[in-house]
Amino acid sequence: MIDEMILKMKNEGILELLENVFPDKRSKNKNIPFHLILALTITAKMKIKTSLTDVPFAITNAETLSEIGWNIWDNERGLNEGLMSEGTIRNFVKKYTVDELITAYNAYIQDEVFVKKGIVPDIHVLDCTKLEVELSNSNYEGSEVIKDDGEYKRGYKLSSLRGITGDTGILEEIRFGNIKQHDLKLSKKMVLESKMLKPGDILINDRGFISREFMNQLKREREIDSYIPLKSNMEAFEQAVSIANAENNWKAHPNKKRKNQKIAFVGSLGSYWRSAEPENDVAIIGCVVYDTKTDEYHVFVTTDTTKTARQIIMTYELRPEIEEDYRQIKDFWKIEDFKSTKQNFIAFYIVMVLIGYLFFQLYKGMEEGEKYAGKSLPVAIKKYVEEGSKSVIIYSGQYFGIFGFLEFIQLYSSCGTEVKQCLDPILAKV
């Protein structure tokens, strides 16, 4: 299924766009198109093949191999070297800095893929996630240690701006830092300068981005309305709950799954949450959610004063769905499974995983993949049924040959006993 996705990206002209943003820094051995190396690396990450040794053999579908051109005769390198080895890939990754890789990813999404596909999100989700590594291994470049929920953790932090398109989200811009950095510090410059945000857009945050000044800047400087949940120890939270109970104008929660919850609108909360320069504070309104089963309150506020309680909570409800996608990236896509302690190799791995994730999101929006809409990659793979004629790929060292099934049988029948014994394990898998 993943090979089929890669083939679709090739046919859509998405793969070749990689060369527009990732400069080819190879000084020699340029027989292999650069976008092909990247395509194989992305495929390997999508198949949870995290080692560089897996990259040359990542694609196993004969049609995809032929279409992307991974079937090349090289006159310069001997049979023992092969066209592509782990050393070849390692050497070219060494040539890139972390900033170059992150910048290339952002440019690929914003200037190439979104432009080609005409994707223009109006709703965005800001998020930060911790990327943990082995606590005792201090060799991880640029990593830091923090104490989180009573446990010590070592690692990095990835900030992402995700654009909502249809029923999915695409990571349209990212920043990479160490785990000690505060979410807002890592993300603020990205958001305030991002060309993905335009006047009238919506930005959904979590509590890690609580800042009156940040909300003011977004509204005043960029005309972006933000949505964020308040902390229970904030005055605005307490006042919102008090006002909602006093007015007693509760409505049923619009999400049918939340039968035990009800909501209430509260206006003019700005005076209860002030910045250091209150004269510059923009107006905010809120939605109070009361859970009758747990006897707990939640308060969500926004700078868009035209919204109702229902509209506020329905907008914020987009965030949990996107957070589930992020959980899949960590749990299934193994975004933390780093095989190197070098920071540029870690950044390269992250970028390749995220481009693979992008391909899956794009594929679900196409005719061939629309049946997987709303499904995670593991679920989609389980439901996938392979079609078409069978082919056999025989690998020997760094080289391979592609044979139709009938052609392979004819080849097998003409071989001697010694060769047949080598081919028997392959034939048993067909």
C-alpha positions in Angstrom: 0.0 0.0 0.0 2.8 2.4 0.9 4.5 1.7 -2.4 1.2 2.5 -4.1 1.2 5.9 -2.3 4.7 6.6 -3.4 3.8 5.8 -7.0 0.8 8.1 -6.8 3.0 10.9 -5.4 5.3 10.3 -8.4 2.4 10.5 -10.9 1.1 13.6 -9.2 4.4 15.3 -9.6 4.9 15.6 -5.8 8.1 13.6 -5.6 10.2 15.7 -8.0 9.3 18.8 -6.0 11.7 17.6 -3.3 14.6 18.6 -5.4 13.4 22.2 -5.4 14.0 22.6 -1.7 16.6 20.0 -0.8 19.9 21.2 -2.5 21.9 18.3 -3.9 25.2 18.6 -2.1 26.7 15.4 -3.5 30.1 16.0 -5.1 30.2 12.6 -6.9 28.1 9.5 -7.6 25.2 11.6 -9.0 23.9 8.7 -11.2 20.9 8.4 -8.9 18.4 11.3 -9.2 18.4 13.1 -5.9 14.6 13.0 -5.4 14.9 9.2 -5.8 17.2 8.9 -2.7 14.7 11.0 -0.7 11.8 9.0 -2.0 13.4 5.7 -0.9 14.2 7.3 2.5 10.7 8.5 3.0 9.3 5.1 2.0 11.6 3.4 4.5 10.3 5.6 7.3 6.7 5.0 6.3 7.4 1.2 6.6 9.0 1.7 10.0 12.4 0.7 8.6 14.4 3.1 10.7 18.0 2.1 9.7 19.8 3.7 6.8 20.7 0.2 5.6 17.0 -0.3 4.8 16.8 2.6 2.5 17.9 1.1 -0.8 15.5 -1.8 -0.4 12.5 0.2 0.9 10.3 -0.1 -2.2 9.3 -3.6 -3.1 6.6 -3.1 -5.7 7.8 -3.7 -9.2 5.6 -1.1 -10.9 6.7 1.6 -8.4 10.4 0.7 -8.8 10.1 0.9 -12.5 8.1 4.2 -12.6 10.4 6.1 -10.2 13.5 4.9 -12.1 15.1 2.8 -9.4 16.6 0.4 -11.9 19.9 1.9 -13.1 23.1 0.6 -14.6 26.1 2.4 -13.1 29.4 2.3 -15.1 31.5 4.0 -12.4 31.0 1.8 -9.4 31.8 -1.9 -9.0 29.4 -4.7 -8.1 30.8 -4.8 -4.6 30.0 -1.1 -4.0 26.5 -1.1 -5.5 24.6 2.0 -6.5 23.6 3.0 -3.0 24.9 1.9 0.3 24.5 3.0 3.9 27.7 5.0 3.6 26.4 6.9 0.6 23.3 8.0 2.5 25.2 8.8 5.7 27.7 11.0 3.8 25.0 13.1 2.1 23.1 13.6 5.4 26.3 14.9 7.0 26.3 17.8 4.6 23.1 19.3 5.9 22.6 21.4 9.1 19.5 21.1 11.3 18.3 24.6 10.1 18.7 23.6 6.5 16.6 20.5 6.9 13.8 22.2 8.9 13.8 25.1 6.3 13.6 22.6 3.4 10.6 20.9 5.0 8.8 24.1 5.5 9.5 25.3 2.0 8.5 21.9 0.5 5.1 22.1 2.2 4.4 25.8 1.7 6.0 26.7 -1.6 5.7 23.5 -3.5 3.0 21.0 -2.3 0.4 23.5 -1.1 0.9 25.6 -4.3 0.7 22.6 -6.6 -2.4 21.2 -4.9 -4.1 24.5 -4.2 -4.3 23.9 -0.5 -5.1 27.0 1.6 -6.1 26.2 5.2 -8.2 28.7 7.2 -8.0 26.8 10.5 -4.7 26.0 12.2 -3.6 24.1 15.3 -0.5 25.0 17.2 1.2 22.2 19.1 4.4 21.1 20.8 5.4 17.6 21.4 8.3 16.1 23.4 10.6 13.8 21.6 12.3 11.6 24.2 15.6 9.7 23.9 17.5 7.5 26.3 17.9 9.4 29.6 21.3 8.1 30.4 22.8 8.8 27.0 24.3 12.3 27.1 25.7 11.9 23.6 22.5 13.1 22.0 23.6 16.5 20.5 21.6 19.5 21.8 19.4 17.4 24.0 18.5 18.5 27.5 17.0 16.9 30.6 13.8 18.0 32.4 11.7 16.8 35.3 8.2 16.2 34.0 5.4 14.7 36.2 8.0 13.6 38.7 10.1 11.8 36.1 13.4 12.9 34.4 13.3 13.0 30.6 15.9 13.7 28.0 15.2 14.9 24.5 14.0 17.5 22.1 10.8 19.4 21.3 9.0 19.8 18.0 6.7 22.7 17.5 4.2 22.4 14.6 1.6 24.5 12.9 -1.0 22.2 11.4 -3.4 23.4 8.7 -6.8 21.8 8.8 -7.9 20.6 5.3 -11.0 18.5 5.0 -11.1 16.1 7.9 -7.4 15.9 8.3 -4.4 18.1 9.2 -1.1 18.8 7.4 1.9 20.0 9.3 2.6 23.2 7.3 5.4 24.6 9.4 7.7 23.2 12.1 10.4 24.3 14.5 12.9 22.1 16.4 14.5 22.7 19.8 15.5 21.1 23.0 13.0 19.7 25.5 13.7 22.5 28.0 12.3 25.2 25.8 8.9 26.6 26.7 6.3 25.8 24.1 5.6 29.5 23.5 9.2 30.5 23.3 9.9 27.8 20.6 6.7 28.7 18.7 6.0 32.4 19.0 8.3 33.7 16.2 7.2 31.0 13.9 3.5 31.8 14.4 3.9 35.6 14.3 5.9 35.5 11.0 4.3 32.4 9.3 3.1 33.1 5.8 0.6 30.3 6.3 -1.5 32.5 8.5 -3.6 35.2 6.9 -6.2 37.7 8.2 -9.4 36.0 9.2 -7.8 32.7 10.0 -8.3 30.8 13.3 -5.5 29.4 15.5 -6.3 26.8 18.1 -3.9 26.5 21.0 -3.6 24.4 24.2 -2.7 25.6 27.7 1.0 25.6 26.9 0.5 28.8 24.9 -1.5 30.8 27.5 -0.3 34.4 27.0 -2.5 37.5 26.9 0.2 39.3 25.0 0.4 36.6 22.4 -3.4 36.7 21.8 -3.2 40.5 21.6 -0.4 40.3 19.0 -2.2 37.7 16.9 -5.4 39.8 16.8 -4.0 43.3 16.5 -1.0 42.6 14.2 -2.1 39.7 12.1 -5.9 39.7 12.5 -5.9 36.1 13.6 -8.5 34.9 16.1 -7.1 32.4 18.7 -8.9 29.8 20.8 -7.5 28.5 24.0 -8.6 26.7 27.2 -8.0 28.6 30.5 -6.3 27.1 33.6 -8.5 26.6 36.6 -6.4 28.9 38.8 -7.0 31.9 36.6 -9.3 34.7 37.6 -11.0 34.6 34.2 -11.8 30.9 34.6 -13.4 31.5 38.1 -15.4 34.5 36.8 -16.6 32.6 33.7 -17.9 29.7 35.8 -19.5 32.1 38.3 -21.3 34.0 35.5 -22.4 30.9 33.8 -24.0 29.5 37.0 -25.6 32.8 37.8 -27.2 33.2 34.4 -28.1 29.5 34.3 -28.5 29.4 30.6 -27.1 26.0 29.9 -27.4 24.1 26.6 -26.7 20.5 25.6 -23.1 19.9 24.4 -23.2 19.8 20.5 -21.0 16.7 20.5 -23.3 13.7 20.9 -20.5 11.7 22.5 -20.5 14.2 25.4 -23.9 13.4 26.8 -22.9 14.3 30.4 -21.7 17.8 29.4 -23.5 21.1 28.9 -22.3 24.5 27.8 -23.0 28.1 28.5 -21.9 31.4 26.8 -20.0 34.0 28.7 -19.2 37.4 27.2 -16.8 40.2 28.1 -14.1 38.2 30.0 -11.3 40.6 29.0 -11.2 42.6 32.2 -10.6 39.4 34.2 -7.4 38.5 32.2 -5.1 41.4 31.7 -1.7 41.9 30.2 1.0 44.2 31.4 -0.5 46.8 29.1 -4.3 46.4 29.6 -5.1 49.3 27.4 -3.9 47.2 24.5 -5.9 44.1 25.5 -8.4 42.8 22.9 -11.9 41.6 23.8 -12.4 38.0 24.6 -15.5 35.8 25.1 -15.9 32.3 26.4 -17.7 29.0 26.5 -18.1 27.2 29.9 -18.4 23.4 29.8 -19.8 21.6 32.8 -19.5 17.9 33.2 -22.4 16.7 35.3 -20.8 13.3 35.9 -17.4 14.5 37.2 -18.7 17.8 38.5 -15.9 19.6 36.7 -15.8 22.8 34.7 -13.8 23.7 31.6 -13.5 27.2 30.1 -12.5 28.0 26.5 -12.0 31.6 25.3 -11.6 33.2 21.9 -10.8 36.7 20.5 -13.6 36.3 17.9 -16.5 38.0 19.7 -19.0 37.1 17.0 -19.1 33.4 18.0 -21.7 31.5 20.1 -20.9 29.0 22.8 -21.7 26.2 20.4 -19.4 27.6 17.7 -16.5 28.1 20.2 -16.6 24.5 21.5 -17.1 23.0 18.0 -14.0 24.8 16.8 -11.9 23.7 19.7 -13.1 20.1 19.3 -11.0 20.0 16.1 -7.9 19.9 18.3 -8.4 16.5 20.0 -8.9 14.9 16.6 -5.6 16.3 15.5 -3.9 15.2 18.7 -4.9 11.7 17.9 -3.1 12.0 14.6 0.0 13.2 16.5 -0.2 10.2 18.8 -0.2 8.0 15.7 3.0 9.7 14.5 4.7 8.9 17.8 3.3 5.4 18.3 3.1 3.9 14.9 5.4 6.1 12.7 8.1 5.9 15.5 9.2 9.5 15.1 11.4 9.1 18.3 13.2 6.0 17.0 16.5 7.7 16.3 19.5 5.6 15.2 22.0 8.3 15.6 22.9 10.8 18.3 23.9 13.5 15.8 21.4 16.3 15.7 21.4 16.7 12.0 20.7 13.0 11.5 17.8 13.3 14.1 16.4 16.3 12.2 16.7 14.4 8.9 14.9 11.4 10.3 12.1 13.7 11.7 11.7 15.5 8.3 11.5 12.2 6.4 8.9 10.8 8.7 6.8 14.0 8.5 7.0 14.0 4.7 5.8 10.4 4.7 2.9 11.4 7.0 2.2 14.2 4.5 2.0 11.7 1.6 -0.5 9.6 3.5 -2.7 12.7 4.3 -2.6 13.7 0.6 -3.3 10.2 -0.6 -6.5 10.0 1.5 -7.7 13.1 -0.3 -7.3 11.5 -3.7 -9.7 9.1 -5.5 -7.5 6.1 -4.9 -7.2 6.7 -1.1 -10.5 8.3 -0.3 -11.8 5.0 1.2 -9.2 5.5 3.9 -10.5 8.9 4.9 -10.6 9.3 8.7 -8.4 6.2 9.2 -4.9 5.9 10.6 -2.2 4.2 8.5 -2.2 0.9 10.6 -6.0 0.6 10.0 -5.6 1.4 6.3 -2.9 -1.2 5.9 -5.0 -3.9 7.5 -7.9 -3.1 5.1 -5.6 -2.9 2.0 -6.1 -5.6 -0.7 -3.3 -5.9 -3.3 -4.4 -6.0 -6.9 -2.7 -6.7 -10.2 -0.2 -9.3 -11.3 2.5 -10.6 -9.0 6.2 -9.9 -9.5 9.3 -11.3 -7.9 12.3 -9.1 -6.8 15.6 -10.9 -6.2 18.2 -9.0 -4.2 21.9 -9.8 -4.3 24.1 -7.4 -2.3 23.3 -3.9 -3.4 21.6 -5.0 -6.6 18.2 -6.4 -7.5 16.3 -7.8 -10.5 12.5 -7.6 -11.2 10.8 -10.5 -12.8 7.2 -11.3 -13.7 6.0 -14.4 -11.9 5.9 -16.5 -15.1 9.3 -15.2 -16.1 10.7 -16.1 -12.7 9.3 -19.7 -13.0 10.9 -20.0 -16.4 14.2 -18.7 -15.0 13.9 -21.1 -12.0 13.3 -24.2 -14.3 16.4 -23.5 -16.3 18.7 -23.3 -13.2 20.9 -26.0 -11.8 20.3 -27.6 -8.4 22.7 -25.2 -6.5 20.9 -22.1 -7.8 17.5 -23.6 -7.3 18.4 -24.1 -3.6 19.1 -20.4 -3.4 15.8 -19.5 -5.1 13.6 -21.9 -3.2 13.1 -19.5 -0.2 12.0 -16.8 -2.6 9.6 -19.1 -4.4 8.1 -20.2 -1.1 7.0 -16.6 -0.4 5.2 -16.0 -3.7 
